[in-house]
Amino acid sequence: MFFCSDLADRGVHEEEEDMVAYLFGCIRVALCFMSWLWWDMVGAMSSMRG
């Protein structure tokens, strides 16, 4: 939660929208990272099989 003076001046609805946008950004980064790890693992497995 962010308790800044500029956020306090704005409406609660806008703050909720900011939180939703922030959460979606985090989820998108996590999904990208997980897919990258997945392909890294798949590549390692296929190279180990030869």
N, CA, C and O atoms as a GROMACS GRO file, in nm:
protein
  200
    1MET      N    1   0.084  -0.120   0.000
    1MET     CA    2   0.000   0.000   0.000
    1MET      C    3   0.088   0.125   0.000
    1MET      O    4   0.190   0.132   0.069
    2PHE      N    5   0.045   0.223  -0.078
    2PHE     CA    6   0.124   0.345  -0.087
    2PHE      C    7   0.048   0.460  -0.021
    2PHE      O    8  -0.067   0.488  -0.054
    3PHE      N    9   0.115   0.525   0.073
    3PHE     CA   10   0.053   0.638   0.143
    3PHE      C   11   0.131   0.765   0.110
    3PHE      O   12   0.205   0.818   0.192
    4CYS      N   13   0.112   0.812  -0.014
    4CYS     CA   14   0.180   0.934  -0.057
    4CYS      C   15   0.082   1.050  -0.059
    4CYS      O   16  -0.039   1.030  -0.068
    5SER      N   17   0.133   1.170  -0.050
    5SER     CA   18   0.045   1.288  -0.046
    5SER      C   19  -0.030   1.303  -0.178
    5SER      O   20  -0.148   1.340  -0.177
    6ASP      N   21   0.035   1.275  -0.291
    6ASP     CA   22  -0.032   1.292  -0.420
    6ASP      C   23  -0.140   1.186  -0.438
    6ASP      O   24  -0.242   1.213  -0.503
    7LEU      N   25  -0.122   1.066  -0.382
    7LEU     CA   26  -0.225   0.963  -0.392
    7LEU      C   27  -0.342   0.996  -0.302
    7LEU      O   28  -0.457   0.968  -0.335
    8ALA      N   29  -0.313   1.057  -0.185
    8ALA     CA   30  -0.420   1.090  -0.090
    8ALA      C   31  -0.512   1.196  -0.149
    8ALA      O   32  -0.632   1.197  -0.119
    9ASP      N   33  -0.458   1.286  -0.233
    9ASP     CA   34  -0.542   1.391  -0.292
    9ASP      C   35  -0.638   1.333  -0.395
    9ASP      O   36  -0.745   1.389  -0.418
   10ARG      N   37  -0.602   1.222  -0.457
   10ARG     CA   38  -0.685   1.164  -0.561
   10ARG      C   39  -0.794   1.076  -0.501
   10ARG      O   40  -0.795   1.050  -0.381
   11GLY      N   41  -0.888   1.030  -0.588
   11GLY     CA   42  -0.999   0.948  -0.540
   11GLY      C   43  -0.954   0.806  -0.512
   11GLY      O   44  -0.851   0.760  -0.563
   12VAL      N   45  -1.032   0.737  -0.431
   12VAL     CA   46  -0.999   0.598  -0.397
   12VAL      C   47  -1.012   0.510  -0.520
   12VAL      O   48  -0.937   0.414  -0.536
   13HIS      N   49  -1.107   0.542  -0.607
   13HIS     CA   50  -1.130   0.461  -0.726
   13HIS      C   51  -1.005   0.460  -0.815
   13HIS      O   52  -0.966   0.356  -0.867
   14GLU      N   53  -0.943   0.577  -0.832
   14GLU     CA   54  -0.823   0.585  -0.915
   14GLU      C   55  -0.710   0.504  -0.853
   14GLU      O   56  -0.633   0.440  -0.923
   15GLU      N   57  -0.702   0.508  -0.720
   15GLU     CA   58  -0.597   0.434  -0.652
   15GLU      C   59  -0.615   0.284  -0.674
   15GLU      O   60  -0.518   0.211  -0.693
   16GLU      N   61  -0.742   0.239  -0.670
   16GLU     CA   62  -0.769   0.097  -0.694
   16GLU      C   63  -0.728   0.059  -0.836
   16GLU      O   64  -0.673  -0.049  -0.858
   17GLU      N   65  -0.756   0.146  -0.932
   17GLU     CA   66  -0.718   0.118  -1.070
   17GLU      C   67  -0.566   0.108  -1.082
   17GLU      O   68  -0.515   0.023  -1.156
   18ASP      N   69  -0.494   0.193  -1.010
   18ASP     CA   70  -0.348   0.187  -1.012
   18ASP      C   71  -0.301   0.053  -0.957
   18ASP      O   72  -0.209  -0.008  -1.011
   19MET      N   73  -0.364   0.008  -0.847
   19MET     CA   74  -0.324  -0.119  -0.787
   19MET      C   75  -0.350  -0.234  -0.884
   19MET      O   76  -0.269  -0.326  -0.895
   20VAL      N   77  -0.464  -0.229  -0.955
   20VAL     CA   78  -0.496  -0.335  -1.051
   20VAL      C   79  -0.393  -0.337  -1.164
   20VAL      O   80  -0.347  -0.443  -1.206
   21ALA      N   81  -0.358  -0.218  -1.214
   21ALA     CA   82  -0.259  -0.210  -1.321
   21ALA      C   83  -0.125  -0.262  -1.272
   21ALA      O   84  -0.054  -0.331  -1.346
   22TYR      N   85  -0.088  -0.230  -1.148
   22TYR     CA   86   0.038  -0.276  -1.089
   22TYR      C   87   0.037  -0.428  -1.077
   22TYR      O   88   0.137  -0.494  -1.108
   23LEU      N   89  -0.076  -0.485  -1.030
   23LEU     CA   90  -0.085  -0.630  -1.015
   23LEU      C   91  -0.074  -0.699  -1.151
   23LEU      O   92  -0.004  -0.799  -1.163
   24PHE      N   93  -0.142  -0.645  -1.253
   24PHE     CA   94  -0.135  -0.706  -1.385
   24PHE      C   95   0.008  -0.701  -1.438
   24PHE      O   96   0.053  -0.794  -1.503
   25GLY      N   97   0.080  -0.592  -1.410
   25GLY     CA   98   0.219  -0.582  -1.453
   25GLY      C   99   0.304  -0.689  -1.386
   25GLY      O  100   0.388  -0.752  -1.451
   26CYS      N  101   0.283  -0.710  -1.256
   26CYS     CA  102   0.358  -0.812  -1.182
   26CYS      C  103   0.328  -0.951  -1.237
   26CYS      O  104   0.418  -1.032  -1.255
   27ILE      N  105   0.199  -0.978  -1.263
   27ILE     CA  106   0.161  -1.110  -1.314
   27ILE      C  107   0.223  -1.134  -1.451
   27ILE      O  108   0.270  -1.243  -1.481
   28ARG      N  109   0.223  -1.029  -1.535
   28ARG     CA  110   0.280  -1.043  -1.670
   28ARG      C  111   0.429  -1.073  -1.661
   28ARG      O  112   0.480  -1.158  -1.734
   29VAL      N  113   0.500  -1.003  -1.572
   29VAL     CA  114   0.644  -1.027  -1.555
   29VAL      C  115   0.668  -1.168  -1.504
   29VAL      O  116   0.759  -1.237  -1.551
   30ALA      N  117   0.585  -1.213  -1.407
   30ALA     CA  118   0.601  -1.348  -1.350
   30ALA      C  119   0.578  -1.453  -1.458
   30ALA      O  120   0.651  -1.552  -1.465
   31LEU      N  121   0.477  -1.432  -1.542
   31LEU     CA  122   0.447  -1.530  -1.648
   31LEU      C  123   0.562  -1.535  -1.749
   31LEU      O  124   0.601  -1.643  -1.792
   32CYS      N  125   0.615  -1.419  -1.786
   32CYS     CA  126   0.728  -1.416  -1.879
   32CYS      C  127   0.848  -1.489  -1.820
   32CYS      O  128   0.914  -1.567  -1.889
   33PHE      N  129   0.875  -1.464  -1.690
   33PHE     CA  130   0.989  -1.527  -1.624
   33PHE      C  131   0.970  -1.678  -1.616
   33PHE      O  132   1.064  -1.754  -1.640
   34MET      N  133   0.847  -1.723  -1.582
   34MET     CA  134   0.820  -1.866  -1.570
   34MET      C  135   0.831  -1.936  -1.706
   34MET      O  136   0.885  -2.046  -1.715
   35SER      N  137   0.779  -1.871  -1.811
   35SER     CA  138   0.788  -1.932  -1.944
   35SER      C  139   0.934  -1.940  -1.988
   35SER      O  140   0.975  -2.037  -2.052
   36TRP      N  141   1.014  -1.838  -1.954
   36TRP     CA  142   1.156  -1.839  -1.988
   36TRP      C  143   1.226  -1.954  -1.915
   36TRP      O  144   1.307  -2.025  -1.974
   37LEU      N  145   1.194  -1.972  -1.784
   37LEU     CA  146   1.252  -2.082  -1.707
   37LEU      C  147   1.210  -2.216  -1.767
   37LEU      O  148   1.291  -2.308  -1.778
   38TRP      N  149   1.082  -2.226  -1.807
   38TRP     CA  150   1.030  -2.351  -1.864
   38TRP      C  151   1.106  -2.388  -1.990
   38TRP      O  152   1.151  -2.502  -2.005
   39TRP      N  153   1.121  -2.291  -2.082
   39TRP     CA  154   1.192  -2.321  -2.207
   39TRP      C  155   1.339  -2.350  -2.178
   39TRP      O  156   1.400  -2.430  -2.250
   40ASP      N  157   1.396  -2.288  -2.075
   40ASP     CA  158   1.535  -2.315  -2.038
   40ASP      C  159   1.547  -2.460  -1.992
   40ASP      O  160   1.641  -2.530  -2.030
   41MET      N  161   1.451  -2.506  -1.910
   41MET     CA  162   1.453  -2.644  -1.861
   41MET      C  163   1.434  -2.742  -1.976
   41MET      O  164   1.503  -2.843  -1.984
   42VAL      N  165   1.338  -2.712  -2.066
   42VAL     CA  166   1.312  -2.800  -2.180
   42VAL      C  167   1.437  -2.811  -2.268
   42VAL      O  168   1.471  -2.920  -2.314
   43GLY      N  169   1.503  -2.699  -2.290
   43GLY     CA  170   1.624  -2.700  -2.371
   43GLY      C  171   1.734  -2.783  -2.305
   43GLY      O  172   1.806  -2.857  -2.373
   44ALA      N  173   1.748  -2.772  -2.173
   44ALA     CA  174   1.850  -2.849  -2.101
   44ALA      C  175   1.819  -2.998  -2.109
   44ALA      O  176   1.909  -3.080  -2.128
   45MET      N  177   1.691  -3.034  -2.094
   45MET     CA  178   1.652  -3.176  -2.100
   45MET      C  179   1.680  -3.234  -2.238
   45MET      O  180   1.735  -3.343  -2.250
   46SER      N  181   1.642  -3.160  -2.343
   46SER     CA  182   1.661  -3.212  -2.479
   46SER      C  183   1.810  -3.224  -2.511
   46SER      O  184   1.851  -3.317  -2.580
   47SER      N  185   1.892  -3.131  -2.462
   47SER     CA  186   2.036  -3.138  -2.488
   47SER      C  187   2.098  -3.253  -2.409
   47SER      O  188   2.195  -3.314  -2.455
   48MET      N  189   2.044  -3.284  -2.290
   48MET     CA  190   2.095  -3.396  -2.211
   48MET      C  191   2.064  -3.529  -2.280
   48MET      O  192   2.145  -3.622  -2.276
   49ARG      N  193   1.946  -3.538  -2.343
   49ARG     CA  194   1.908  -3.661  -2.412
   49ARG      C  195   2.000  -3.684  -2.533
   49ARG      O  196   2.025  -3.797  -2.574
   50GLY      N  197   2.048  -3.574  -2.590
   50GLY     CA  198   2.138  -3.587  -2.703
   50GLY      C  199   2.062  -3.617  -2.830
   50GLY      O  200   2.123  -3.631  -2.936
   0.00000   0.00000   0.00000
